[in-house]
Amino acid sequence: MGVGPEALPAAEQVEEALGEANARFLATGRLGTTGQGLKAMRDLFEFHDLQRQSVDRSTYFRAIKKTADRIRSAHPSVKVYGGTAPSVSKEPAC
């Protein structure tokens, strides 16, 4: 199990887009991404959906548990974006 070579470009673009979105959020308090980032996310979701449909349910859930365990263990391959968001006014924007 893992990311197939055909999905790697989209996965790398999504990783970059999420990093940029995090930086934008920390700087402005607004979460957003570019059109390219959004397209890469859609492509990656499509790859995920195809992968999910090609394995049985127990294999799929085993992979999800393995990923969740990797995140909880702070595995070196997992990128975690931290920091605190700037204070954001609760008043609506004009």
C-alpha positions in Angstrom: 0.0 0.0 0.0 1.1 3.5 -0.6 1.0 6.3 -3.1 1.4 5.0 -6.7 3.8 6.8 -9.0 0.9 8.2 -11.0 -0.5 10.0 -8.0 2.9 11.4 -6.7 2.8 14.7 -8.7 -0.7 15.5 -7.4 0.3 14.5 -3.9 3.4 16.7 -4.0 1.3 19.6 -5.3 -1.2 19.2 -2.6 1.5 19.0 0.1 2.9 22.3 -1.2 -0.6 23.9 -1.5 -1.4 22.9 2.1 1.9 24.4 3.3 1.1 27.7 1.5 -2.5 27.7 2.8 -1.1 27.2 6.4 1.3 30.1 5.9 -1.5 32.3 4.5 -3.8 31.4 7.4 -1.1 32.2 10.0 -0.5 35.6 8.3 -4.0 36.7 7.5 -6.4 34.5 9.5 -8.0 33.4 6.2 -7.8 29.9 4.8 -7.6 29.5 1.0 -5.6 28.0 -1.8 -4.9 28.6 -5.4 -6.7 27.2 -8.4 -3.7 24.9 -9.1 -3.8 23.7 -5.5 -7.5 23.0 -5.7 -7.1 21.1 -8.9 -4.3 19.0 -7.4 -6.6 18.2 -4.4 -9.4 17.1 -6.7 -7.0 14.9 -8.7 -5.6 13.4 -5.5 -9.2 12.7 -4.2 -9.9 10.9 -7.5 -6.7 8.8 -7.1 -7.8 8.0 -3.6 -11.3 7.0 -4.7 -9.9 4.7 -7.3 -7.6 3.1 -4.9 -10.3 2.7 -2.3 -12.5 1.0 -4.8 -9.8 -1.4 -5.8 -9.3 -3.0 -2.4 -11.6 -4.8 0.0 -13.0 -2.9 3.0 -10.7 -4.5 5.6 -7.6 -3.6 3.6 -8.8 -0.1 3.3 -9.5 0.3 7.0 -6.1 -1.3 7.9 -4.4 1.4 5.8 -6.4 4.1 7.5 -5.4 2.8 10.9 -1.8 2.5 9.9 -1.9 6.2 8.7 -3.6 7.4 11.9 -1.0 5.5 14.0 1.8 7.1 12.0 0.4 10.5 12.6 0.0 9.9 16.3 3.5 8.6 16.6 5.0 11.8 15.1 6.7 9.7 12.4 9.4 11.7 10.6 7.6 11.4 7.3 4.6 13.2 8.6 4.6 17.0 8.2 2.7 18.9 10.9 2.0 22.5 10.5 1.8 24.4 13.8 1.7 27.8 15.2 -1.0 30.0 16.3 -3.4 31.9 14.1 -3.5 35.6 14.3 -6.3 37.2 16.2 -9.2 37.7 13.8 -12.0 40.2 14.2 -15.4 38.7 14.6 -17.0 41.5 12.8 -18.1 40.8 9.2 -15.9 42.1 6.4 -17.3 44.9 4.3 
